[in-house]
Amino acid sequence: MTRVTLIDQKKVYIDGYKTVMSIDDNKIAIDCKNKILEINGSNLSILLFTGIEMTVTGMISSIEWK
């Protein structure tokens, strides 16, 4: 199970992901076992990265499950 928490459209906490598929300034794609989580925005970066949790920062415009 993956938990996603958005804070003030500037920070996203992801708990329970599998791997980062792609990353650039405008989009981060994360494999969350059975779905792909796409975070879109500007100036995106991964602030914290461990084996089970991640923090993404930047100006977040949308979060989508694919």
N, C-alpha and C positions, 0 to 999 in steps of 0.2 A: 504494500500500500504506500502511495506517495502522498505527502502532505505539502501543500503550497500555501504560503502566507505572504500576502502583499501588504507593504507598509508605505502609505503616502505616495504611491506611484514612483517611489525612488529606490525601494529595496524589496527583493523577493527572497524568502527563505524556502528552500526545497529540501525535504527530508525523505529519503527512501528512493533515490534515483539509481539507475544502472550505470550510465556513462554519458559524457558530453559528446554529442555527434558533430556539432559545428559551432563556431563562435566567431563573431565579428562585431564591429561597433554598433550595428543596427539589429542583429538577430542572434539569439543563442538557442540551439536545438538540443534537447536533453532526452535521452532514452530512459523512460520510466517503466521498464519491464514490458508492459503490454500496450503502451501508448507513447507518443512523442509529445513533449511539452515544448512549445515555441514561445519564447519571450521576445517581443519586438519593442523597439524604442530607439533611443540615441545615447551615445556615450556609454554603452553597456560594457560591464566588466565583471569578472568573477572575483569577489573580495575574499571569500573563504571557500576552501575546497578540501573536503575530507572524503573518506570512502562512503559515507552515508548521508552527509548533509552539505549544502552549498548555499552561499549567499551571493546574489547578483545585484549589482547597483547600477544606477543610471536613470535616465528619464524614461520610464516604462509606459508605453502606449497601449500594449495589449499582451495578454497571456492566452494561448490557445492550446487545446488538446487536439492532436491529429491522429 
